[in-house]
Amino acid sequence: MRIVERMGSEAIGWFSSVVLLLTIGNQVYKQWKTGTSKGVSKWLFVGQITASTGFTIYSWMVHNWVFVVTNSLMLVSALVGIVIVLKHRKAEKRCAEQGPSPAGATPARA
């Protein structure tokens, strides 16, 4: 019975991991696709990087592979997210220094 219980709990863990990663991944993709990070704090990603690093190490130490994989991928998403935010902020600053953009251009794409 313990094997069946463990398989059930593992399935719940992996399912939850996929849902979390799709949710965060969708937000990072939306940020990249729209060309703006308005309203997104870089500190969100700094905190996520810190927490995901710590949780990955902890999960590795306790041999919880669901969380090793989940937190490793969350770390990757945070790194991608902060790169996008910093890129957008740099483009916005550059556009502000250059003046108005052509019609329809977003700061990150101008």
Contacts in CASP RR format, 6 or more apart in sequence:
PFRMAT RR
TARGET T0000
AUTHOR 0000-0000-0000
METHOD contacts of the structure
MODEL  1
MRIVERMGSEAIGWFSSVVLLLTIGNQVYKQWKTGTSKGVSKWLFVGQIT
ASTGFTIYSWMVHNWVFVVTNSLMLVSALVGIVIVLKHRKAEKRCAEQGP
SPAGATPARA
10 66 0 8 1.000
13 66 0 8 1.000
14 66 0 8 1.000
17 66 0 8 1.000
17 67 0 8 1.000
17 69 0 8 1.000
17 70 0 8 1.000
20 70 0 8 1.000
20 74 0 8 1.000
21 70 0 8 1.000
21 73 0 8 1.000
21 74 0 8 1.000
21 77 0 8 1.000
24 74 0 8 1.000
24 77 0 8 1.000
25 77 0 8 1.000
28 77 0 8 1.000
28 80 0 8 1.000
28 81 0 8 1.000
28 84 0 8 1.000
31 37 0 8 1.000
31 40 0 8 1.000
31 81 0 8 1.000
31 84 0 8 1.000
31 85 0 8 1.000
31 88 0 8 1.000
32 84 0 8 1.000
34 106 0 8 1.000
35 88 0 8 1.000
35 106 0 8 1.000
35 107 0 8 1.000
35 108 0 8 1.000
35 109 0 8 1.000
36 88 0 8 1.000
36 106 0 8 1.000
36 107 0 8 1.000
36 108 0 8 1.000
37 84 0 8 1.000
37 85 0 8 1.000
37 88 0 8 1.000
37 89 0 8 1.000
40 85 0 8 1.000
42 82 0 8 1.000
42 85 0 8 1.000
42 86 0 8 1.000
42 89 0 8 1.000
45 78 0 8 1.000
45 79 0 8 1.000
45 81 0 8 1.000
45 82 0 8 1.000
45 85 0 8 1.000
46 82 0 8 1.000
47 78 0 8 1.000
48 74 0 8 1.000
48 75 0 8 1.000
48 77 0 8 1.000
48 78 0 8 1.000
49 75 0 8 1.000
49 78 0 8 1.000
49 79 0 8 1.000
49 82 0 8 1.000
52 71 0 8 1.000
52 72 0 8 1.000
52 74 0 8 1.000
52 75 0 8 1.000
52 78 0 8 1.000
53 75 0 8 1.000
54 71 0 8 1.000
55 67 0 8 1.000
55 71 0 8 1.000
55 74 0 8 1.000
56 67 0 8 1.000
56 68 0 8 1.000
56 71 0 8 1.000
56 72 0 8 1.000
56 75 0 8 1.000
58 67 0 8 1.000
59 65 0 8 1.000
59 66 0 8 1.000
59 67 0 8 1.000
59 68 0 8 1.000
59 70 0 8 1.000
59 71 0 8 1.000
60 68 0 8 1.000
87 108 0 8 1.000
88 107 0 8 1.000
88 108 0 8 1.000
91 107 0 8 1.000
91 108 0 8 1.000
91 109 0 8 1.000
91 110 0 8 1.000
92 107 0 8 1.000
92 108 0 8 1.000
94 107 0 8 1.000
95 101 0 8 1.000
95 107 0 8 1.000
95 110 0 8 1.000
101 107 0 8 1.000
101 110 0 8 1.000
102 110 0 8 1.000
END
